[in-house]
Amino acid sequence: MARVMFMRTAAVHRALISPVWWAHSSGARAQRMRTFSALMSPPSKAVVYDQEGSPDSVTRVVEVPPVEVKEKDVCVRMLAAPINPSDINRIQGVYPVRPPVPAVGGYEGVGEVHSVGPAVTGLSPGDWVIPFPPSIGTWQSYIVKEQSVWHKVDKETPPEYAATVIVNPLTALRMLEDFVTLNSGDSIVQNGATSIVGQCITQIAKFRGIHSINIIRDRPGSDEAKEMLKRLGADEVFTESQLEVKNLKSLLTNVPEPALGFNCVGGNSASMVLKFLRQGGTMVTYGGMSKKPVTVSTSSFIFKELSLRGFWLQKWLTSEKSKESKEMIDYLLCLAREGKLKYEMELVPFDNFHTALDKALGKLGSQPKQVLKF
Ligand SMILES: NC(=O)c1ccc[n+]([C@@H]2O[C@H](COP(=O)([O-])OP(=O)(O)OC[C@H]3O[C@@H](n4cnc5c(N)ncnc54)[C@H](OP(=O)(O)O)[C@@H]3O)[C@@H](O)[C@H]2O)c1
C-alpha cells in the first residue's frame, strides 16, 4: 500500500516538474513563458558531524530540509546502512580519503526509489538501489543523487545484505582472486575471521574447494564464534592463545600449508598468519583493527621468501580491474538470496543510532555488524 502511494506521489511530482509551455500573443510579438514547480525530496534525518573526532562525541542526528530533485536525480528513501570500521575512521579523521566537514556519515546502504527527475530512465519509484560506487552520506533517511550513482538490485534480496554487499563481501571476493592463483584443495589463512570480510572469505573459499585456517582473538564468546565459523565452512579455527606453541604447523592435520594469508588485525596476530604461510607465500593486509604494526622477521624475507601486499577496495574500484564490479555485486547478492553467503548482523532502528555506534566502537564488547534500519 505504501509503495502504491509512493508511486502516485512521484507521478504527481513528475507532472508538476514537466515544463509547461504556452504561447502568449501580445500584439505583434508572441511571448513564451515557462513555469516550474520544482520536485522536492521529503524532509530527512541524517547523522552529521561538523568536525572530525571521536564519533560518539562529534556525531548528532539532525533534521534536513527538503532538497530539489533535479532532471537526472533520483530521490531514494534509505532502508538500511551499516556502520563499518572505515566509516568510524572517516569520522575520526584517520582515513586517507576524508569528506570535507560538515558531512553525513556512512558509505554504503540500500534504499527504495521515492521519486525521479524527468530525465531519468530505467529507474522508477519502488525500485531498490544501492549507491555504486559507494559514496559518503548514506546515514540519511532520504538521499538525492544523480541516477548514474545508483545501481538497481533485486528486491528479493534481504535488505541488510543489499546494504552491506560492497565494502566487505566484494573485498573478500577480490582478495581471494587477485593475489595468488588458488586451486581446489589449496588453503588460506586469515586473522580477524569473525569480521564480515573474514566470514565471506571462509564461505567463498569453501565454494571453491579451498580450505580455510581461521584465527580469532581471545574474548568472551570465542567458543560460540568458533562454532559459528565452523558452520560457515571453516576447516580450522584457533584463538590466538592456542597458537602460542613452538611448531604452529603441527596443529594442521588435514589442511595443506597455505600460500595466501589475510591480515586485518596487525601485531602478534599478523605474525601468526605469517608463521602459517608456506615457502614463498603471500600475506595481504587490508585492515589494522588492533592498531599495532605488522612486524616481520628478517628470515621471513630471506629464507622463507614471503611477500607482503596490501588491498584497498576504494582504490581498486577506480582501477581497470573494476570494470565488471556491478556483475560481481549481483553475483554476491545472488549468493545472499540463495542463503549461500551469510554473516552476522544486528538491525538497529535509525533512531537508536548512538546505541549502534557504541556497539560498533566496541564499547559493549564483541558485537555483530551494526546495520541501521530506517
Ligand atoms: N582495505 C579495504 O579495502 C577494506 C575493505 C573492507 C574492510 N576493511 C577492513 O577490514 C577489517 C574488518 O572489517 P569488517 O567490516 O569486516 O569488520 P566487522 O564485521 O565490523 O568486525 C570487526 C572485526 O574486528 C575485530 N576486532 C575489533 N577490535 C579488535 C581489536 N582491538 N583487536 C583485534 N581484532 C579486533 C572483531 O573481532 P571480534 O569478533 O573478536 O570482536 C571483528 O572480527 C576492518 O579493519 C576494515 O577497516 C578493509
The ligand as an SDF file (V2000), in Angstrom:
LIG
                    3D

 48 52  0  0  0  0  0  0  0  0999 V2000
   41.1670   -2.4670    2.7440 N   0  0  0  0  0  0  0  0  0  0  0  0
   39.9060   -2.4930    2.3700 C   0  0  0  0  0  0  0  0  0  0  0  0
   39.5340   -2.1640    1.2270 O   0  0  0  0  0  0  0  0  0  0  0  0
   38.8890   -2.9430    3.3540 C   0  0  0  0  0  0  0  0  0  0  0  0
   37.5920   -3.2670    2.9510 C   0  0  0  0  0  0  0  0  0  0  0  0
   36.7060   -3.7430    3.9150 C   0  0  0  0  0  0  0  0  0  0  0  0
   37.1020   -3.8550    5.2310 C   0  0  0  0  0  0  0  0  0  0  0  0
   38.3530   -3.4800    5.5740 N   0  0  0  0  0  0  0  0  0  0  0  0
   38.8510   -3.6090    6.9450 C   0  0  0  0  0  0  0  0  0  0  0  0
   38.6460   -4.9480    7.3290 O   0  0  0  0  0  0  0  0  0  0  0  0
   38.5030   -5.0210    8.7290 C   0  0  0  0  0  0  0  0  0  0  0  0
   37.2230   -5.7970    9.0510 C   0  0  0  0  0  0  0  0  0  0  0  0
   36.0950   -5.0520    8.5880 O   0  0  0  0  0  0  0  0  0  0  0  0
   34.6240   -5.6400    8.7890 P   0  0  0  0  0  0  0  0  0  0  0  0
   33.6450   -4.5910    8.4670 O   0  0  0  0  0  0  0  0  0  0  0  0
   34.5340   -6.9340    8.0730 O   0  0  0  0  0  0  0  0  0  0  0  0
   34.6450   -5.9100   10.3550 O   0  0  0  0  0  0  0  0  0  0  0  0
   33.4250   -6.1240   11.3500 P   0  0  0  0  0  0  0  0  0  0  0  0
   32.4700   -7.0860   10.7450 O   0  0  0  0  0  0  0  0  0  0  0  0
   32.9320   -4.7940   11.7700 O   0  0  0  0  0  0  0  0  0  0  0  0
   34.1420   -6.8510   12.5700 O   0  0  0  0  0  0  0  0  0  0  0  0
   35.1770   -6.2390   13.2940 C   0  0  0  0  0  0  0  0  0  0  0  0
   36.2820   -7.2790   13.4350 C   0  0  0  0  0  0  0  0  0  0  0  0
   37.3970   -6.6870   14.0640 O   0  0  0  0  0  0  0  0  0  0  0  0
   37.7640   -7.4660   15.2060 C   0  0  0  0  0  0  0  0  0  0  0  0
   38.3090   -6.5520   16.1880 N   0  0  0  0  0  0  0  0  0  0  0  0
   37.7120   -5.4590   16.7210 C   0  0  0  0  0  0  0  0  0  0  0  0
   38.5520   -4.8350   17.5440 N   0  0  0  0  0  0  0  0  0  0  0  0
   39.6950   -5.5380   17.5640 C   0  0  0  0  0  0  0  0  0  0  0  0
   40.9410   -5.4040   18.2340 C   0  0  0  0  0  0  0  0  0  0  0  0
   41.1740   -4.3780   19.0520 N   0  0  0  0  0  0  0  0  0  0  0  0
   41.8870   -6.3360   18.0170 N   0  0  0  0  0  0  0  0  0  0  0  0
   41.6640   -7.3470   17.1770 C   0  0  0  0  0  0  0  0  0  0  0  0
   40.5140   -7.5300   16.4990 N   0  0  0  0  0  0  0  0  0  0  0  0
   39.5450   -6.6390   16.6900 C   0  0  0  0  0  0  0  0  0  0  0  0
   36.4840   -8.1210   15.6420 C   0  0  0  0  0  0  0  0  0  0  0  0
   36.7720   -9.2650   16.4130 O   0  0  0  0  0  0  0  0  0  0  0  0
   35.7560   -9.8680   17.4840 P   0  0  0  0  0  0  0  0  0  0  0  0
   34.7420  -10.6660   16.7230 O   0  0  0  0  0  0  0  0  0  0  0  0
   36.6000  -10.6780   18.3430 O   0  0  0  0  0  0  0  0  0  0  0  0
   35.1130   -8.6930   18.1840 O   0  0  0  0  0  0  0  0  0  0  0  0
   35.8790   -8.4550   14.2880 C   0  0  0  0  0  0  0  0  0  0  0  0
   36.4790   -9.6000   13.7370 O   0  0  0  0  0  0  0  0  0  0  0  0
   38.4990   -3.5740    9.2180 C   0  0  0  0  0  0  0  0  0  0  0  0
   39.8110   -3.2410    9.6190 O   0  0  0  0  0  0  0  0  0  0  0  0
   38.1330   -2.7910    7.9800 C   0  0  0  0  0  0  0  0  0  0  0  0
   38.5780   -1.4690    8.0130 O   0  0  0  0  0  0  0  0  0  0  0  0
   39.2520   -3.0320    4.6710 C   0  0  0  0  0  0  0  0  0  0  0  0
  1  2  1  0
  2  3  2  0
  2  4  1  0
  4  5  1  0
  4 48  2  0
  5  6  2  0
  6  7  1  0
  7  8  2  0
  8  9  1  0
  8 48  1  0
  9 10  1  0
  9 46  1  0
 10 11  1  0
 11 12  1  0
 11 44  1  0
 12 13  1  0
 13 14  1  0
 14 15  2  0
 14 16  1  0
 14 17  1  0
 17 18  1  0
 18 19  2  0
 18 20  1  0
 18 21  1  0
 21 22  1  0
 22 23  1  0
 23 24  1  0
 23 42  1  0
 24 25  1  0
 25 26  1  0
 25 36  1  0
 26 27  1  0
 26 35  1  0
 27 28  2  0
 28 29  1  0
 29 30  1  0
 29 35  2  0
 30 31  1  0
 30 32  2  0
 32 33  1  0
 33 34  2  0
 34 35  1  0
 36 37  1  0
 36 42  1  0
 37 38  1  0
 38 39  2  0
 38 40  1  0
 38 41  1  0
 42 43  1  0
 44 45  1  0
 44 46  1  0
 46 47  1  0
M  CHG  2   8   1  16  -1
M  END
$$$$
